[in-house]
Amino acid sequence: MSSTTAPSIHVETKYVPPSDSTLPALALQVTRLVGSYMLWVGTTEGPSEEVDTAPLHGSLAKDWACAMPPISSASQASGTSIFASPNADFALAMAQRLATRFKKQIFLSIDVPPAFVSLGQAPRLLLAVERAIVGALKEMEQLQ
C-alpha cells in the first residue's frame, strides 16, 4: 500500500514597515502553491496586528502579471500582464525578475496608490516592494 501526500497550499500575510518616513507600510500576501507563488502586495494604513485584513481592502486586478521561469540560463523569463492600467505597469517586469531568481511561476499583483506614482515616489516604493517580496520568498524557500 503506497501513501501519497496531498500538495499543500500555504498562505502567509506579512506586515512590512516603511523603509523611510515618506513611504507607506506594505502588506504582502504570499500563497505558496505547487511550483508557483501567488503574491499580492499593497499599501496598508492599519496596524501590523491587522495585516491579515489588508488584502480584503486592496485590489487584486490593479496591476497583475504572470511570469514563467526561463527554460535555460541563457533565456529570459516569459510573462504576460493579466490586468494593467496605463498609470501602473510594474508587475510584469518584477514578476519576470522573481521567476528568474526563484525558478518558479510567479503571479504578482501590485496595488500601489496612484498618488505615489504621480508624485514620483514609485521607484523607491517599488524597490521596497521587491525587497519585501524577495525576503519573504527566501524565507519560505528555506522552510521547504
N, CA, C and O atoms as a GROMACS GRO file, in nm:
protein
  576
    1MET      N    1   0.085  -0.117   0.000
    1MET     CA    2   0.000   0.000   0.000
    1MET      C    3   0.090   0.124   0.000
    1MET      O    4   0.175   0.140   0.087
    2SER      N    5   0.069   0.207  -0.097
    2SER     CA    6   0.151   0.328  -0.103
    2SER      C    7   0.074   0.446  -0.047
    2SER      O    8  -0.049   0.454  -0.056
    3SER      N    9   0.147   0.534   0.010
    3SER     CA   10   0.081   0.653   0.064
    3SER      C   11   0.135   0.775  -0.009
    3SER      O   12   0.255   0.789  -0.030
    4THR      N   13   0.045   0.862  -0.045
    4THR     CA   14   0.085   0.987  -0.109
    4THR      C   15   0.039   1.102  -0.023
    4THR      O   16  -0.064   1.095   0.045
    5THR      N   17   0.115   1.206  -0.028
    5THR     CA   18   0.075   1.325   0.047
    5THR      C   19   0.017   1.426  -0.050
    5THR      O   20   0.072   1.450  -0.158
    6ALA      N   21  -0.090   1.484  -0.011
    6ALA     CA   22  -0.154   1.585  -0.094
    6ALA      C   23  -0.069   1.712  -0.094
    6ALA      O   24  -0.015   1.752   0.009
    7PRO      N   25  -0.058   1.776  -0.211
    7PRO     CA   26   0.015   1.902  -0.213
    7PRO      C   27  -0.050   2.003  -0.121
    7PRO      O   28  -0.173   2.012  -0.113
    8SER      N   29   0.031   2.077  -0.053
    8SER     CA   30  -0.026   2.175   0.039
    8SER      C   31  -0.018   2.315  -0.018
    8SER      O   32   0.074   2.349  -0.093
    9ILE      N   33  -0.115   2.394   0.017
    9ILE     CA   34  -0.119   2.535  -0.018
    9ILE      C   35  -0.099   2.611   0.112
    9ILE      O   36  -0.169   2.588   0.210
   10HIS      N   37  -0.004   2.700   0.111
   10HIS     CA   38   0.027   2.776   0.231
   10HIS      C   39   0.010   2.925   0.202
   10HIS      O   40   0.064   2.976   0.105
   11VAL      N   41  -0.067   2.993   0.287
   11VAL     CA   42  -0.090   3.137   0.271
   11VAL      C   43  -0.033   3.209   0.393
   11VAL      O   44  -0.060   3.171   0.507
   12GLU      N   45   0.044   3.312   0.366
   12GLU     CA   46   0.104   3.391   0.474
   12GLU      C   47   0.094   3.539   0.438
   12GLU      O   48   0.123   3.578   0.325
   13THR      N   49   0.053   3.620   0.534
   13THR     CA   50   0.046   3.764   0.513
   13THR      C   51   0.144   3.831   0.608
   13THR      O   52   0.146   3.803   0.728
   14LYS      N   53   0.226   3.919   0.552
   14LYS     CA   54   0.331   3.985   0.631
   14LYS      C   55   0.311   4.136   0.629
   14LYS      O   56   0.268   4.194   0.529
   15TYR      N   57   0.344   4.198   0.740
   15TYR     CA   58   0.347   4.343   0.752
   15TYR      C   59   0.491   4.387   0.727
   15TYR      O   60   0.584   4.335   0.788
   16VAL      N   61   0.508   4.484   0.638
   16VAL     CA   62   0.641   4.536   0.607
   16VAL      C   63   0.643   4.683   0.645
   16VAL      O   64   0.580   4.765   0.579
   17PRO      N   65   0.714   4.718   0.753
   17PRO     CA   66   0.717   4.858   0.794
   17PRO      C   67   0.782   4.945   0.687
   17PRO      O   68   0.862   4.896   0.607
   18PRO      N   69   0.747   5.073   0.684
   18PRO     CA   70   0.804   5.161   0.581
   18PRO      C   71   0.956   5.172   0.596
   18PRO      O   72   1.009   5.177   0.706
   19SER      N   73   1.024   5.176   0.480
   19SER     CA   74   1.170   5.187   0.483
   19SER      C   75   1.215   5.329   0.515
   19SER      O   76   1.328   5.349   0.559
   20ASP      N   77   1.128   5.427   0.492
   20ASP     CA   78   1.153   5.563   0.539
   20ASP      C   79   1.020   5.633   0.562
   20ASP      O   80   0.914   5.582   0.524
   21SER      N   81   1.025   5.749   0.623
   21SER     CA   82   0.902   5.816   0.668
   21SER      C   83   0.813   5.866   0.554
   21SER      O   84   0.697   5.899   0.578
   22THR      N   85   0.865   5.874   0.433
   22THR     CA   86   0.784   5.923   0.321
   22THR      C   87   0.709   5.811   0.249
   22THR      O   88   0.627   5.837   0.161
   23LEU      N   89   0.737   5.686   0.286
   23LEU     CA   90   0.673   5.572   0.221
   23LEU      C   91   0.572   5.507   0.315
   23LEU      O   92   0.589   5.514   0.437
   24PRO      N   93   0.469   5.444   0.261
   24PRO     CA   94   0.371   5.376   0.345
   24PRO      C   95   0.418   5.237   0.386
   24PRO      O   96   0.511   5.182   0.326
   25ALA      N   97   0.354   5.182   0.486
   25ALA     CA   98   0.378   5.042   0.522
   25ALA      C   99   0.316   4.955   0.413
   25ALA      O  100   0.225   4.996   0.343
   26LEU      N  101   0.368   4.834   0.401
   26LEU     CA  102   0.320   4.742   0.300
   26LEU      C  103   0.260   4.618   0.364
   26LEU      O  104   0.301   4.577   0.473
   27ALA      N  105   0.164   4.560   0.296
   27ALA     CA  106   0.111   4.429   0.333
   27ALA      C  107   0.145   4.336   0.217
   27ALA      O  108   0.123   4.371   0.101
   28LEU      N  109   0.199   4.220   0.248
   28LEU     CA  110   0.239   4.123   0.147
   28LEU      C  111   0.173   3.990   0.178
   28LEU      O  112   0.194   3.933   0.284
   29GLN      N  113   0.093   3.943   0.084
   29GLN     CA  114   0.030   3.812   0.100
   29GLN      C  115   0.095   3.716   0.000
   29GLN      O  116   0.093   3.740  -0.121
   30VAL      N  117   0.152   3.608   0.052
   30VAL     CA  118   0.217   3.508  -0.031
   30VAL      C  119   0.138   3.379  -0.021
   30VAL      O  120   0.117   3.326   0.088
   31THR      N  121   0.094   3.329  -0.135
   31THR     CA  122   0.029   3.199  -0.141
   31THR      C  123   0.126   3.106  -0.213
   31THR      O  124   0.154   3.123  -0.331
   32ARG      N  125   0.176   3.007  -0.139
   32ARG     CA  126   0.269   2.910  -0.197
   32ARG      C  127   0.188   2.794  -0.252
   32ARG      O  128   0.117   2.725  -0.178
   33LEU      N  129   0.200   2.773  -0.380
   33LEU     CA  130   0.133   2.663  -0.448
   33LEU      C  131   0.239   2.560  -0.487
   33LEU      O  132   0.355   2.574  -0.447
   34VAL      N  133   0.203   2.460  -0.562
   34VAL     CA  134   0.300   2.362  -0.608
   34VAL      C  135   0.375   2.421  -0.728
   34VAL      O  136   0.318   2.435  -0.836
   35GLY      N  137   0.501   2.455  -0.709
   35GLY     CA  138   0.583   2.509  -0.816
   35GLY      C  139   0.555   2.653  -0.854
   35GLY      O  140   0.603   2.700  -0.957
   36SER      N  141   0.477   2.723  -0.774
   36SER     CA  142   0.449   2.863  -0.806
   36SER      C  143   0.412   2.942  -0.681
   36SER      O  144   0.382   2.886  -0.576
   37TYR      N  145   0.416   3.072  -0.697
   37TYR     CA  146   0.375   3.164  -0.590
   37TYR      C  147   0.273   3.262  -0.645
   37TYR      O  148   0.286   3.311  -0.757
   38MET      N  149   0.171   3.289  -0.566
   38MET     CA  150   0.074   3.395  -0.595
   38MET      C  151   0.101   3.503  -0.492
   38MET      O  152   0.088   3.479  -0.372
   39LEU      N  153   0.137   3.622  -0.538
   39LEU     CA  154   0.176   3.731  -0.449
   39LEU      C  155   0.084   3.851  -0.469
   39LEU      O  156   0.057   3.891  -0.582
   40TRP      N  157   0.039   3.906  -0.360
   40TRP     CA  158  -0.031   4.035  -0.363
   40TRP      C  159   0.043   4.126  -0.267
   40TRP      O  160   0.073   4.087  -0.154
   41VAL      N  161   0.073   4.246  -0.312
   41VAL     CA  162   0.137   4.344  -0.225
   41VAL      C  163   0.069   4.478  -0.245
   41VAL      O  164   0.044   4.522  -0.358
   42GLY      N  165   0.040   4.542  -0.134
   42GLY     CA  166  -0.025   4.672  -0.138
   42GLY      C  167   0.012   4.753  -0.016
   42GLY      O  168   0.074   4.704   0.078
   43THR      N  169  -0.027   4.878  -0.019
   43THR     CA  170  -0.001   4.964   0.096
   43THR      C  171  -0.108   4.938   0.202
   43THR      O  172  -0.219   4.896   0.171
   44THR      N  173  -0.072   4.965   0.326
   44THR     CA  174  -0.167   4.948   0.435
   44THR      C  175  -0.150   5.062   0.535
   44THR      O  176  -0.039   5.107   0.563
   45GLU      N  177  -0.262   5.106   0.587
   45GLU     CA  178  -0.259   5.210   0.691
   45GLU      C  179  -0.290   5.151   0.828
   45GLU      O  180  -0.277   5.219   0.930
   46GLY      N  181  -0.331   5.025   0.829
   46GLY     CA  182  -0.366   4.960   0.954
   46GLY      C  183  -0.244   4.919   1.034
   46GLY      O  184  -0.132   4.917   0.981
   47PRO      N  185  -0.265   4.885   1.161
   47PRO     CA  186  -0.154   4.838   1.244
   47PRO      C  187  -0.108   4.699   1.199
   47PRO      O  188  -0.180   4.628   1.130
   48SER      N  189   0.011   4.662   1.240
   48SER     CA  190   0.068   4.534   1.198
   48SER      C  191  -0.017   4.415   1.242
   48SER      O  192  -0.017   4.311   1.177
   49GLU      N  193  -0.089   4.431   1.352
   49GLU     CA  194  -0.173   4.321   1.402
   49GLU      C  195  -0.291   4.292   1.309
   49GLU      O  196  -0.348   4.183   1.314
   50GLU      N  197  -0.327   4.387   1.225
   50GLU     CA  198  -0.442   4.371   1.136
   50GLU      C  199  -0.400   4.349   0.991
   50GLU      O  200  -0.480   4.371   0.900
   51VAL      N  201  -0.277   4.307   0.968
   51VAL     CA  202  -0.227   4.292   0.831
   51VAL      C  203  -0.304   4.185   0.753
   51VAL      O  204  -0.312   4.193   0.631
   52ASP      N  205  -0.360   4.087   0.821
   52ASP     CA  206  -0.436   3.982   0.752
   52ASP      C  207  -0.557   4.037   0.678
   52ASP      O  208  -0.604   3.974   0.582
   53THR      N  209  -0.609   4.151   0.720
   53THR     CA  210  -0.727   4.208   0.653
   53THR      C  211  -0.690   4.302   0.538
   53THR      O  212  -0.778   4.341   0.461
   54ALA      N  213  -0.565   4.338   0.524
   54ALA     CA  214  -0.523   4.433   0.419
   54ALA      C  215  -0.559   4.387   0.278
   54ALA      O  216  -0.609   4.468   0.200
   55PRO      N  217  -0.538   4.260   0.242
   55PRO     CA  218  -0.576   4.218   0.106
   55PRO      C  219  -0.725   4.231   0.078
   55PRO      O  220  -0.766   4.249  -0.037
   56LEU      N  221  -0.807   4.224   0.181
   56LEU     CA  222  -0.952   4.238   0.164
   56LEU      C  223  -0.990   4.380   0.124
   56LEU      O  224  -1.094   4.402   0.063
   57HIS      N  225  -0.906   4.476   0.160
   57HIS     CA  226  -0.933   4.617   0.128
   57HIS      C  227  -0.860   4.662   0.002
   57HIS      O  228  -0.880   4.774  -0.045
   58GLY      N  229  -0.777   4.575  -0.054
   58GLY     CA  230  -0.698   4.611  -0.172
   58GLY      C  231  -0.765   4.566  -0.300
   58GLY      O  232  -0.881   4.524  -0.302
   59SER      N  233  -0.690   4.576  -0.408
   59SER     CA  234  -0.738   4.540  -0.541
   59SER      C  235  -0.643   4.438  -0.603
   59SER      O  236  -0.524   4.466  -0.620
   60LEU      N  237  -0.695   4.322  -0.637
   60LEU     CA  238  -0.613   4.220  -0.699
   60LEU      C  239  -0.577   4.257  -0.842
   60LEU      O  240  -0.467   4.228  -0.888
   61ALA      N  241  -0.669   4.320  -0.911
   61ALA     CA  242  -0.652   4.340  -1.055
   61ALA      C  243  -0.604   4.480  -1.094
   61ALA      O  244  -0.626   4.523  -1.207
   62LYS      N  245  -0.541   4.550  -1.004
   62LYS     CA  246  -0.490   4.683  -1.040
   62LYS      C  247  -0.370   4.671  -1.135
   62LYS      O  248  -0.367   4.736  -1.239
   63ASP      N  249  -0.273   4.591  -1.100
   63ASP     CA  250  -0.154   4.565  -1.183
   63ASP      C  251  -0.113   4.422  -1.154
   63ASP      O  252  -0.047   4.394  -1.054
   64TRP      N  253  -0.152   4.330  -1.243
   64TRP     CA  254  -0.139   4.187  -1.216
   64TRP      C  255  -0.071   4.120  -1.334
   64TRP      O  256  -0.109   4.143  -1.449
   65ALA      N  257   0.030   4.038  -1.307
   65ALA     CA  258   0.104   3.972  -1.414
   65ALA      C  259   0.141   3.829  -1.374
   65ALA      O  260   0.139   3.793  -1.256
   66CYS      N  261   0.175   3.751  -1.474
   66CYS     CA  262   0.220   3.614  -1.454
   66CYS      C  263   0.350   3.596  -1.531
   66CYS      O  264   0.361   3.641  -1.645
   67ALA      N  265   0.447   3.529  -1.470
   67ALA     CA  266   0.574   3.503  -1.537
   67ALA      C  267   0.618   3.360  -1.511
   67ALA      O  268   0.596   3.305  -1.403
   68MET      N  269   0.680   3.301  -1.612
   68MET     CA  270   0.735   3.166  -1.603
   68MET      C  271   0.887   3.175  -1.601
   68MET      O  272   0.945   3.261  -1.668
   69PRO      N  273   0.952   3.089  -1.524
   69PRO     CA  274   1.099   3.093  -1.522
   69PRO      C  275   1.156   3.055  -1.658
   69PRO      O  276   1.092   2.984  -1.735
   70PRO      N  277   1.276   3.102  -1.688
   70PRO     CA  278   1.338   3.068  -1.816
   70PRO      C  279   1.370   2.919  -1.823
   70PRO      O  280   1.397   2.855  -1.722
   71ILE      N  281   1.368   2.866  -1.944
   71ILE     CA  282   1.399   2.725  -1.965
   71ILE      C  283   1.548   2.700  -1.944
   71ILE      O  284   1.587   2.596  -1.890
   72SER      N  285   1.630   2.794  -1.986
   72SER     CA  286   1.774   2.781  -1.968
   72SER      C  287   1.829   2.912  -1.913
   72SER      O  288   1.761   3.015  -1.913
   73SER      N  289   1.951   2.906  -1.866
   73SER     CA  290   2.010   3.028  -1.808
   73SER      C  291   2.038   3.134  -1.914
   73SER      O  292   2.060   3.250  -1.880
   74ALA      N  293   2.038   3.094  -2.040
   74ALA     CA  294   2.065   3.190  -2.147
   74ALA      C  295   1.939   3.263  -2.195
   74ALA      O  296   1.947   3.357  -2.274
   75SER      N  297   1.823   3.220  -2.148
   75SER     CA  298   1.699   3.283  -2.194
   75SER      C  299   1.637   3.368  -2.083
   75SER      O  300   1.677   3.360  -1.967
   76GLN      N  301   1.539   3.447  -2.122
   76GLN     CA  302   1.469   3.533  -2.026
   76GLN      C  303   1.339   3.467  -1.981
   76GLN      O  304   1.285   3.381  -2.050
   77ALA      N  305   1.290   3.509  -1.866
   77ALA     CA  306   1.160   3.462  -1.819
   77ALA      C  307   1.053   3.518  -1.912
   77ALA      O  308   1.060   3.632  -1.956
   78SER      N  309   0.954   3.435  -1.941
   78SER     CA  310   0.842   3.484  -2.022
   78SER      C  311   0.730   3.524  -1.929
   78SER      O  312   0.718   3.472  -1.818
   79GLY      N  313   0.649   3.618  -1.973
   79GLY     CA  314   0.540   3.664  -1.888
   79GLY      C  315   0.437   3.741  -1.965
   79GLY      O  316   0.456   3.775  -2.082
   80THR      N  317   0.327   3.767  -1.898
   80THR     CA  318   0.220   3.845  -1.957
   80THR      C  319   0.148   3.924  -1.850
   80THR      O  320   0.140   3.881  -1.734
   81SER      N  321   0.096   4.038  -1.888
   81SER     CA  322   0.012   4.115  -1.796
   81SER      C  323  -0.127   4.054  -1.799
   81SER      O  324  -0.182   4.028  -1.906
   82ILE      N  325  -0.184   4.031  -1.684
   82ILE     CA  326  -0.321   3.983  -1.676
   82ILE      C  327  -0.414   4.103  -1.672
   82ILE      O  328  -0.513   4.109  -1.745
   83PHE      N  329  -0.382   4.199  -1.587
   83PHE     CA  330  -0.450   4.328  -1.582
   83PHE      C  331  -0.343   4.435  -1.562
   83PHE      O  332  -0.248   4.414  -1.488
   84ALA      N  333  -0.359   4.546  -1.629
   84ALA     CA  334  -0.266   4.658  -1.610
   84ALA      C  335  -0.338   4.787  -1.645
   84ALA      O  336  -0.429   4.788  -1.728
   85SER      N  337  -0.296   4.893  -1.581
   85SER     CA  338  -0.351   5.024  -1.615
   85SER      C  339  -0.238   5.106  -1.677
   85SER      O  340  -0.121   5.077  -1.654
   86PRO      N  341  -0.272   5.207  -1.754
   86PRO     CA  342  -0.167   5.288  -1.817
   86PRO      C  343  -0.076   5.357  -1.714
   86PRO      O  344   0.041   5.384  -1.743
   87ASN      N  345  -0.129   5.384  -1.596
   87ASN     CA  346  -0.051   5.455  -1.493
   87ASN      C  347   0.038   5.362  -1.412
   87ASN      O  348   0.133   5.407  -1.348
   88ALA      N  349   0.008   5.233  -1.413
   88ALA     CA  350   0.083   5.140  -1.329
   88ALA      C  351   0.104   5.010  -1.404
   88ALA      O  352   0.013   4.927  -1.413
   89ASP      N  353   0.222   4.992  -1.458
   89ASP     CA  354   0.255   4.870  -1.530
   89ASP      C  355   0.390   4.821  -1.479
   89ASP      O  356   0.489   4.818  -1.552
   90PHE      N  357   0.390   4.783  -1.352
   90PHE     CA  358   0.515   4.745  -1.287
   90PHE      C  359   0.525   4.595  -1.262
   90PHE      O  360   0.636   4.542  -1.250
   91ALA      N  361   0.411   4.527  -1.252
   91ALA     CA  362   0.410   4.387  -1.210
   91ALA      C  363   0.480   4.293  -1.308
   91ALA      O  364   0.546   4.199  -1.265
   92LEU      N  365   0.466   4.318  -1.437
   92LEU     CA  366   0.523   4.224  -1.535
   92LEU      C  367   0.675   4.214  -1.522
   92LEU      O  368   0.728   4.103  -1.510
   93ALA      N  369   0.744   4.324  -1.526
   93ALA     CA  370   0.891   4.320  -1.518
   93ALA      C  371   0.937   4.261  -1.385
   93ALA      O  372   1.033   4.184  -1.381
   94MET      N  373   0.869   4.296  -1.276
   94MET     CA  374   0.908   4.243  -1.145
   94MET      C  375   0.880   4.093  -1.138
   94MET      O  376   0.962   4.019  -1.084
   95ALA      N  377   0.766   4.048  -1.190
   95ALA     CA  378   0.733   3.905  -1.191
   95ALA      C  379   0.837   3.827  -1.270
   95ALA      O  380   0.875   3.716  -1.230
   96GLN      N  381   0.884   3.882  -1.381
   96GLN     CA  382   0.986   3.814  -1.461
   96GLN      C  383   1.118   3.803  -1.384
   96GLN      O  384   1.184   3.699  -1.388
   97ARG      N  385   1.156   3.908  -1.314
   97ARG     CA  386   1.279   3.902  -1.233
   97ARG      C  387   1.265   3.798  -1.122
   97ARG      O  388   1.359   3.722  -1.096
   98LEU      N  389   1.149   3.793  -1.057
   98LEU     CA  390   1.127   3.698  -0.949
   98LEU      C  391   1.124   3.554  -1.001
   98LEU      O  392   1.178   3.464  -0.937
   99ALA      N  393   1.060   3.532  -1.116
   99ALA     CA  394   1.055   3.398  -1.175
   99ALA      C  395   1.196   3.350  -1.210
   99ALA      O  396   1.228   3.232  -1.191
  100THR      N  397   1.278   3.439  -1.261
  100THR     CA  398   1.416   3.404  -1.294
  100THR      C  399   1.494   3.371  -1.168
  100THR      O  400   1.569   3.273  -1.164
  101ARG      N  401   1.477   3.450  -1.067
  101ARG     CA  402   1.553   3.432  -0.942
  101ARG      C  403   1.513   3.305  -0.867
  101ARG      O  404   1.599   3.231  -0.819
  102PHE      N  405   1.381   3.279  -0.856
  102PHE     CA  406   1.334   3.168  -0.774
  102PHE      C  407   1.299   3.043  -0.854
  102PHE      O  408   1.264   2.941  -0.795
  103LYS      N  409   1.308   3.050  -0.987
  103LYS     CA  410   1.283   2.934  -1.074
  103LYS      C  411   1.144   2.875  -1.054
  103LYS      O  412   1.126   2.753  -1.057
  104LYS      N  413   1.047   2.963  -1.034
  104LYS     CA  414   0.908   2.921  -1.016
  104LYS      C  415   0.817   3.016  -1.091
  104LYS      O  416   0.852   3.130  -1.120
  105GLN      N  417   0.697   2.966  -1.122
  105GLN     CA  418   0.597   3.052  -1.183
  105GLN      C  419   0.553   3.154  -1.078
  105GLN      O  420   0.532   3.120  -0.962
  106ILE      N  421   0.540   3.278  -1.120
  106ILE     CA  422   0.503   3.387  -1.030
  106ILE      C  423   0.378   3.457  -1.082
  106ILE      O  424   0.374   3.502  -1.197
  107PHE      N  425   0.278   3.465  -0.997
  107PHE     CA  426   0.162   3.551  -1.021
  107PHE      C  427   0.181   3.668  -0.925
  107PHE      O  428   0.188   3.648  -0.804
  108LEU      N  429   0.189   3.789  -0.977
  108LEU     CA  430   0.218   3.906  -0.894
  108LEU      C  431   0.116   4.015  -0.916
  108LEU      O  432   0.093   4.058  -1.029
  109SER      N  433   0.056   4.060  -0.807
  109SER     CA  434  -0.036   4.172  -0.811
  109SER      C  435   0.020   4.284  -0.723
  109SER      O  436   0.046   4.264  -0.605
  110ILE      N  437   0.039   4.401  -0.784
  110ILE     CA  438   0.091   4.517  -0.711
  110ILE      C  439  -0.020   4.620  -0.702
  110ILE      O  440  -0.073   4.666  -0.803
  111ASP      N  441  -0.054   4.656  -0.580
  111ASP     CA  442  -0.163   4.751  -0.553
  111ASP      C  443  -0.104   4.876  -0.487
  111ASP      O  444  -0.104   4.889  -0.365
  112VAL      N  445  -0.053   4.966  -0.570
  112VAL     CA  446   0.011   5.089  -0.522
  112VAL      C  447  -0.081   5.206  -0.555
  112VAL      O  448  -0.127   5.218  -0.668
  113PRO      N  449  -0.108   5.294  -0.458
  113PRO     CA  450  -0.193   5.410  -0.486
  113PRO      C  451  -0.136   5.497  -0.597
  113PRO      O  452  -0.015   5.519  -0.601
  114PRO      N  453  -0.221   5.546  -0.687
  114PRO     CA  454  -0.174   5.630  -0.798
  114PRO      C  455  -0.098   5.755  -0.752
  114PRO      O  456  -0.013   5.806  -0.824
  115ALA      N  457  -0.128   5.804  -0.632
  115ALA     CA  458  -0.061   5.925  -0.583
  115ALA      C  459   0.090   5.904  -0.573
  115ALA      O  460   0.166   5.997  -0.600
  116PHE      N  461   0.134   5.786  -0.536
  116PHE     CA  462   0.277   5.761  -0.524
  116PHE      C  463   0.344   5.759  -0.661
  116PHE      O  464   0.460   5.799  -0.674
  117VAL      N  465   0.271   5.714  -0.761
  117VAL     CA  466   0.326   5.713  -0.897
  117VAL      C  467   0.335   5.855  -0.950
  117VAL      O  468   0.438   5.895  -1.006
  118SER      N  469   0.227   5.932  -0.933
  118SER     CA  470   0.225   6.068  -0.988
  118SER      C  471   0.319   6.163  -0.914
  118SER      O  472   0.365   6.262  -0.972
  119LEU      N  473   0.348   6.136  -0.789
  119LEU     CA  474   0.440   6.222  -0.712
  119LEU      C  475   0.586   6.182  -0.730
  119LEU      O  476   0.674   6.240  -0.666
  120GLY      N  477   0.612   6.085  -0.815
  120GLY     CA  478   0.750   6.045  -0.841
  120GLY      C  479   0.811   5.953  -0.737
  120GLY      O  480   0.932   5.933  -0.737
  121GLN      N  481   0.729   5.897  -0.648
  121GLN     CA  482   0.781   5.809  -0.544
  121GLN      C  483   0.777   5.662  -0.585
  121GLN      O  484   0.820   5.575  -0.509
  122ALA      N  485   0.727   5.634  -0.705
  122ALA     CA  486   0.713   5.495  -0.749
  122ALA      C  487   0.844   5.416  -0.744
  122ALA      O  488   0.843   5.304  -0.694
  123PRO      N  489   0.956   5.469  -0.792
  123PRO     CA  490   1.079   5.388  -0.790
  123PRO      C  491   1.120   5.343  -0.649
  123PRO      O  492   1.159   5.228  -0.629
  124ARG      N  493   1.112   5.434  -0.553
  124ARG     CA  494   1.150   5.397  -0.415
  124ARG      C  495   1.052   5.299  -0.354
  124ARG      O  496   1.091   5.206  -0.284
  125LEU      N  497   0.923   5.320  -0.381
  125LEU     CA  498   0.821   5.231  -0.327
  125LEU      C  499   0.833   5.092  -0.391
  125LEU      O  500   0.822   4.991  -0.322
  126LEU      N  501   0.855   5.087  -0.521
  126LEU     CA  502   0.868   4.958  -0.590
  126LEU      C  503   0.993   4.884  -0.547
  126LEU      O  504   0.993   4.761  -0.542
  127LEU      N  505   1.100   4.956  -0.516
  127LEU     CA  506   1.219   4.891  -0.462
  127LEU      C  507   1.188   4.828  -0.327
  127LEU      O  508   1.230   4.715  -0.300
  128ALA      N  509   1.114   4.899  -0.243
  128ALA     CA  510   1.073   4.843  -0.114
  128ALA      C  511   0.983   4.721  -0.133
  128ALA      O  512   0.996   4.623  -0.060
  129VAL      N  513   0.894   4.727  -0.232
  129VAL     CA  514   0.805   4.614  -0.262
  129VAL      C  515   0.888   4.492  -0.302
  129VAL      O  516   0.869   4.383  -0.249
  130GLU      N  517   0.980   4.511  -0.395
  130GLU     CA  518   1.060   4.397  -0.443
  130GLU      C  519   1.149   4.340  -0.334
  130GLU      O  520   1.164   4.218  -0.323
  131ARG      N  521   1.206   4.426  -0.253
  131ARG     CA  522   1.289   4.377  -0.141
  131ARG      C  523   1.205   4.295  -0.043
  131ARG      O  524   1.250   4.191   0.005
  132ALA      N  525   1.084   4.340  -0.014
  132ALA     CA  526   0.996   4.267   0.077
  132ALA      C  527   0.960   4.131   0.020
  132ALA      O  528   0.960   4.030   0.091
  133ILE      N  529   0.930   4.127  -0.110
  133ILE     CA  530   0.894   4.000  -0.174
  133ILE      C  531   1.013   3.904  -0.173
  133ILE      O  532   0.998   3.787  -0.137
  134VAL      N  533   1.130   3.952  -0.212
  134VAL     CA  534   1.248   3.866  -0.215
  134VAL      C  535   1.277   3.810  -0.076
  134VAL      O  536   1.306   3.692  -0.062
  135GLY      N  537   1.269   3.894   0.026
  135GLY     CA  538   1.293   3.848   0.162
  135GLY      C  539   1.194   3.741   0.205
  135GLY      O  540   1.232   3.641   0.266
  136ALA      N  541   1.066   3.762   0.175
  136ALA     CA  542   0.963   3.665   0.212
  136ALA      C  543   0.981   3.533   0.138
  136ALA      O  544   0.967   3.426   0.197
  137LEU      N  545   1.010   3.540   0.009
  137LEU     CA  546   1.027   3.417  -0.069
  137LEU      C  547   1.152   3.340  -0.028
  137LEU      O  548   1.151   3.217  -0.024
  138LYS      N  549   1.259   3.411   0.002
  138LYS     CA  550   1.381   3.344   0.052
  138LYS      C  551   1.350   3.267   0.180
  138LYS      O  552   1.392   3.153   0.199
  139GLU      N  553   1.276   3.333   0.268
  139GLU     CA  554   1.238   3.271   0.395
  139GLU      C  555   1.153   3.146   0.371
  139GLU      O  556   1.175   3.043   0.434
  140MET      N  557   1.056   3.155   0.279
  140MET     CA  558   0.970   3.040   0.250
  140MET      C  559   1.048   2.927   0.183
  140MET      O  560   1.023   2.810   0.211
  141GLU      N  561   1.142   2.962   0.097
  141GLU     CA  562   1.222   2.860   0.028
  141GLU      C  563   1.307   2.782   0.129
  141GLU      O  564   1.327   2.662   0.112
  142GLN      N  565   1.356   2.848   0.232
  142GLN     CA  566   1.438   2.781   0.333
  142GLN      C  567   1.355   2.684   0.416
  142GLN      O  568   1.408   2.585   0.467
  143LEU      N  569   1.226   2.712   0.431
  143LEU     CA  570   1.139   2.628   0.512
  143LEU      C  571   1.092   2.503   0.438
  143LEU      O  572   1.040   2.410   0.500
  144GLN      N  573   1.108   2.500   0.308
  144GLN     CA  574   1.060   2.386   0.230
  144GLN      C  575   1.147   2.266   0.246
  144GLN      O  576   1.120   2.161   0.186
   0.00000   0.00000   0.00000
